[in-house]
Amino acid sequence: MLGYIAVVLAQLTDTATVITLDPFIVSVLAGTIIPVITGVVTKLEAASGVKAIVALVLSAVVGILTPIVNQGGTFDWKIALLSFAAAFATNLTTYLGMWKAIGQPYPPLAKATENFGFGSVPPRL
């Protein structure tokens, strides 16, 4: 039995498995976690404009990095624009359709880091 496992492991290590993901799929997957990242890097009670700008910047980073990583270092502005649009649309859909719809406008991780990050807390009256 151990000999069989060793042969299978040797075959697995001899062949290189390359997984290629479509840039659109990568952008959609990244867009689903952008609300969580936004919640972590901004204060819990920061202004919604600050959170929107952070989400927009994160979507732009995804849009720029996705074609560069996918095409081996070359940049294609068409793929970058589509990646940005996919990440931003998925980000908004995830936030509005999931987090806000279930009555929890902030991901649980954002509550754990409520005093960490960007944005000033509005004064309480």
Rosetta silent file (secondary structure, phi, psi, omega in degrees, C-alpha in Angstrom):
SEQUENCE: MLGYIAVVLAQLTDTATVITLDPFIVSVLAGTIIPVITGVVTKLEAASGVKAIVALVLSAVVGILTPIVNQGGTFDWKIALLSFAAAFATNLTTYLGMWKAIGQPYPPLAKATENFGFGSVPPRL
SCORE:     score description
SCORE:     0.000 S_00000001
   1 L     0.000  -44.776  179.859    0.000    0.000    0.000 S_00000001
   2 H   -64.148  -34.447  177.882    2.785    2.443    0.897 S_00000001
   3 H   -63.949  -39.993  178.491    4.523    1.651   -2.392 S_00000001
   4 H   -64.115  -43.659  178.605    1.363    2.558   -4.312 S_00000001
   5 H   -62.733  -39.765  179.006    1.039    5.874   -2.424 S_00000001
   6 H   -64.131  -39.026  178.824    4.696    6.663   -3.144 S_00000001
   7 H   -65.936  -42.299  179.752    4.166    6.022   -6.871 S_00000001
   8 H   -64.548  -43.336  178.568    1.083    8.257   -6.941 S_00000001
   9 H   -64.405  -37.984  177.753    2.931   11.024   -5.096 S_00000001
  10 H   -64.751  -39.205  178.382    5.870   10.731   -7.480 S_00000001
  11 H   -67.329  -36.981  179.427    3.530   11.063  -10.449 S_00000001
  12 H   -67.177  -38.074 -178.109    1.891   14.121   -8.897 S_00000001
  13 H   -79.537  -20.872  179.914    5.183   15.859   -8.301 S_00000001
  14 H   -77.297  -30.733 -178.068    6.532   15.047  -11.771 S_00000001
  15 L  -100.712  135.905  178.461    3.713   16.757  -13.621 S_00000001
  16 L   -92.095  123.813  178.550    3.113   20.460  -13.293 S_00000001
  17 L   -96.910  123.695  179.583   -0.527   21.374  -12.994 S_00000001
  18 L  -113.429  123.299  177.634   -1.377   24.770  -14.375 S_00000001
  19 L  -107.174  123.801  179.226   -4.734   26.284  -13.537 S_00000001
  20 L  -111.227  123.397  177.777   -5.817   29.165  -15.718 S_00000001
  21 L  -107.658  141.863  176.250   -8.665   31.327  -14.515 S_00000001
  22 L   -65.884  138.287  179.703  -10.553   33.757  -16.663 S_00000001
  23 H   -57.232  -33.286  179.429   -9.887   37.380  -15.606 S_00000001
  24 H   -64.702  -42.954  179.120  -13.625   37.973  -15.307 S_00000001
  25 H   -63.459  -42.621  178.679  -13.990   35.105  -12.813 S_00000001
  26 H   -61.623  -41.570 -179.907  -11.042   36.414  -10.783 S_00000001
  27 H   -65.717  -40.355  178.820  -12.612   39.887  -10.700 S_00000001
  28 H   -66.378  -42.943  178.110  -15.971   38.531   -9.561 S_00000001
  29 H   -63.421  -42.287  178.219  -14.336   36.459   -6.818 S_00000001
  30 H   -65.909  -37.555  179.752  -12.286   39.452   -5.664 S_00000001
  31 H   -63.649  -26.998  179.512  -15.395   41.641   -5.747 S_00000001
  32 H   -73.770  -24.044  179.945  -17.155   39.364   -3.286 S_00000001
  33 H   -99.667   -6.506  178.868  -14.491   39.932   -0.626 S_00000001
  34 H   -60.090  -39.678  177.312  -14.052   43.678   -1.190 S_00000001
  35 H   -60.732  -35.434  178.779  -16.893   44.572    1.270 S_00000001
  36 H   -68.684  -44.456  179.109  -15.121   42.592    3.990 S_00000001
  37 H   -63.887  -40.757  177.757  -11.768   44.253    3.227 S_00000001
  38 H   -60.971  -41.836  178.737  -13.470   47.661    3.155 S_00000001
  39 H   -64.800  -31.765 -179.170  -15.003   46.953    6.543 S_00000001
  40 H   -77.597  -40.062 -174.651  -11.628   46.016    7.979 S_00000001
  41 H   -88.041   -0.862  174.666   -9.656   48.994    6.652 S_00000001
  42 E  -120.158  156.958  176.469  -12.270   51.604    7.615 S_00000001
  43 L   -69.161  152.366 -175.454  -13.683   52.493   10.998 S_00000001
  44 L   -59.517  -40.730 -177.552  -17.059   50.955   11.763 S_00000001
  45 L  -104.791   25.687  176.955  -18.872   54.294   11.927 S_00000001
  46 L   -67.390  158.309  179.735  -16.880   56.075    9.215 S_00000001
  47 L   -61.010  147.228 -178.433  -18.811   58.098    6.676 S_00000001
  48 H   -64.388  -27.460  177.009  -20.312   56.090    3.841 S_00000001
  49 H   -64.671  -38.400  177.741  -18.395   58.250    1.349 S_00000001
  50 H   -64.360  -43.642  179.913  -15.090   57.090    2.833 S_00000001
  51 H   -65.476  -37.889  178.670  -16.204   53.473    2.550 S_00000001
  52 H   -65.601  -40.299  178.542  -17.337   54.016   -1.038 S_00000001
  53 H   -66.247  -41.623  177.995  -13.964   55.530   -1.985 S_00000001
  54 H   -62.692  -43.253  178.421  -12.089   52.651   -0.349 S_00000001
  55 H   -64.008  -38.879  178.172  -14.276   50.129   -2.212 S_00000001
  56 H   -65.046  -42.956  178.974  -13.717   52.020   -5.465 S_00000001
  57 H   -64.738  -43.499  178.436   -9.940   52.053   -4.951 S_00000001
  58 H   -63.084  -38.501  176.804   -9.901   48.329   -4.121 S_00000001
  59 H   -65.241  -37.834  177.208  -11.944   47.610   -7.253 S_00000001
  60 H   -66.157  -38.777  177.350   -9.477   49.665   -9.300 S_00000001
  61 H   -62.823  -43.066  176.615   -6.566   47.708   -7.837 S_00000001
  62 H   -61.790  -43.255 -179.748   -8.293   44.465   -8.816 S_00000001
  63 H   -62.708  -34.805 -179.696   -8.958   45.885  -12.276 S_00000001
  64 H   -79.914  -42.960 -175.125   -5.303   46.830  -12.778 S_00000001
  65 H   -75.876  -30.635 -177.153   -3.700   43.730  -11.279 S_00000001
  66 H   -59.170  -50.895  179.322   -5.960   41.107  -12.874 S_00000001
  67 H   -68.956  -31.087  179.991   -4.803   41.564  -16.498 S_00000001
  68 H   -65.962  -46.178 -179.678   -1.173   42.003  -15.445 S_00000001
  69 H   -69.722  -41.069 -176.184   -1.143   38.753  -13.494 S_00000001
  70 H   -68.568  -32.642 -174.830   -3.263   36.886  -16.030 S_00000001
  71 L  -106.132   19.478  174.279   -1.184   37.871  -19.063 S_00000001
  72 L    69.178   36.924  175.074    2.264   37.433  -17.584 S_00000001
  73 L   101.804   -8.609  177.060    3.153   41.059  -16.962 S_00000001
  74 L   -92.380  151.257 -176.727    1.554   42.760  -19.949 S_00000001
  75 L  -112.115  129.560  175.994   -1.237   45.280  -19.470 S_00000001
  76 L  -121.680  114.839 -173.801   -4.393   45.373  -21.561 S_00000001
  77 H   -66.335  -28.088  178.953   -6.616   48.351  -20.751 S_00000001
  78 H   -66.911  -45.671  178.170   -9.751   46.654  -22.143 S_00000001
  79 H   -66.962  -36.963  178.562   -9.411   43.703  -19.777 S_00000001
  80 H   -62.795  -43.091 -179.985   -8.503   46.105  -16.956 S_00000001
  81 H   -65.673  -43.146  177.784  -11.669   48.136  -17.542 S_00000001
  82 H   -66.609  -37.983  178.202  -13.848   45.029  -17.674 S_00000001
  83 H   -65.217  -42.042  177.298  -12.147   43.618  -14.565 S_00000001
  84 H   -61.683  -46.873 -178.854  -12.725   46.882  -12.700 S_00000001
  85 H   -62.741  -41.612  179.657  -16.385   46.960  -13.736 S_00000001
  86 H   -66.333  -43.002 -179.426  -16.908   43.323  -12.733 S_00000001
  87 H   -66.024  -43.330 -178.335  -15.197   43.778   -9.357 S_00000001
  88 H   -68.281  -42.786  178.828  -17.082   46.995   -8.563 S_00000001
  89 H   -64.357  -41.670  178.102  -20.474   45.613   -9.633 S_00000001
  90 H   -66.816  -38.511  177.540  -19.915   42.433   -7.628 S_00000001
  91 H   -58.961  -50.636 -179.552  -18.750   44.506   -4.671 S_00000001
  92 H   -64.330  -42.119 -179.716  -21.930   46.596   -4.684 S_00000001
  93 H   -63.915  -42.389  179.451  -24.151   43.583   -5.268 S_00000001
  94 H   -65.187  -44.136 -178.863  -22.540   41.645   -2.435 S_00000001
  95 H   -66.605  -52.866 -175.862  -22.782   44.541   -0.016 S_00000001
  96 H   -74.046  -36.496 -176.017  -26.321   45.634   -0.860 S_00000001
  97 H   -84.447  -23.532 -178.051  -27.722   42.201   -1.660 S_00000001
  98 H  -114.470  -63.452 -173.690  -26.182   40.243    1.165 S_00000001
  99 H   -64.129  -46.650 -177.837  -24.746   42.253    4.052 S_00000001
 100 L   -75.655  -34.204 -177.438  -27.350   45.006    4.100 S_00000001
 101 L   -68.534  -30.605 -179.923  -30.237   42.697    3.159 S_00000001
 102 L   -86.779    7.589  176.913  -29.671   40.361    6.108 S_00000001
 103 L    81.845   13.919  178.212  -29.816   43.311    8.464 S_00000001
 104 L  -127.288   86.108 -172.451  -26.115   43.354    9.162 S_00000001
 105 L   -66.789   -9.425  178.672  -24.711   46.264    7.133 S_00000001
 106 L  -124.246  134.086  176.340  -21.172   45.506    8.266 S_00000001
 107 L   -58.968  150.490 -178.221  -19.428   42.171    7.909 S_00000001
 108 H   -54.594  -34.940  179.317  -18.652   40.508   11.281 S_00000001
 109 H   -65.726  -31.480  178.449  -14.934   41.068   10.794 S_00000001
 110 H   -66.549  -35.849  178.252  -15.584   44.813   10.467 S_00000001
 111 H   -68.498  -31.721  179.396  -17.208   44.852   13.892 S_00000001
 112 H   -69.821  -24.799 -178.633  -14.165   43.127   15.343 S_00000001
 113 L  -118.199   39.246 -171.434  -11.951   45.926   13.990 S_00000001
 114 L   -62.111  -27.561 -178.945  -14.381   48.829   14.498 S_00000001
 115 L  -103.058   12.899 -178.675  -11.785   51.358   15.740 S_00000001
 116 L  -105.905  143.559  168.950   -9.103   50.432   13.228 S_00000001
 117 L   105.506 -164.919 -175.383   -8.546   52.039    9.840 S_00000001
 118 E   -77.797  161.770  171.476   -9.546   55.059    7.783 S_00000001
 119 L    94.855  137.669  177.580  -12.323   57.516    8.388 S_00000001
 120 L   -92.722  149.506  179.103  -13.256   59.740   11.239 S_00000001
 121 L   -83.789  128.569  179.867  -16.147   58.884   13.494 S_00000001
 122 L   -64.343  146.881 -179.300  -18.930   61.486   13.255 S_00000001
 123 L   -66.060  144.035  178.906  -19.570   63.420   16.481 S_00000001
 124 L   -94.366  136.494  179.973  -22.410   62.200   18.637 S_00000001
 125 L  -100.594    0.000    0.000  -24.980   64.735   19.756 S_00000001
